[in-house]
Amino acid sequence: MSLAEQLPALLGVVVGSVGSYAAQSLTERRKWKRQREERWDEKRFEIYGTYGNALKAQLRIAQRIGAALGYPDVADPLPPAEGLPLLAEAESRRAAWGHLPRLLGSGGGSRYC
């Protein structure tokens, strides 16, 4: 057989190979993006949980101080002299985590990976 007779088959193999490579590349790229988004979602969940717990701890101390000052909604009052240092410490913990939810909240963090 001459080269001219084999050329269509050769072109078919080349086109098929290029198409297969392109499809595989697109599939792998989508898979990588999806996994990256899942990692960011997990990180967001972890950070929001940690921030929420810090906020709840701060709120609980403030409620206990309020109970010592006469607000009836909380059962275990905490005198302000004891509670204010605890409240300041809880505020420091909350503030340390406070910037992370703002950084991750809009989904902007995923653009930087």
Number of C-alpha atoms within 10 A of each C-alpha: 5 6 8 8 9 10 11 11 11 12 11 11 12 12 12 12 12 12 12 11 12 12 12 12 12 11 11 12 12 12 12 12 13 12 12 14 17 13 13 17 15 12 13 19 14 12 17 19 13 16 21 16 13 21 18 14 18 20 15 15 20 20 21 22 23 19 19 18 13 11 13 13 11 15 11 12 20 19 14 18 9 10 19 15 11 16 19 13 13 21 18 14 16 20 14 12 18 19 12 15 17 13 12 18 12 9 13 10 15 15 7 5 8
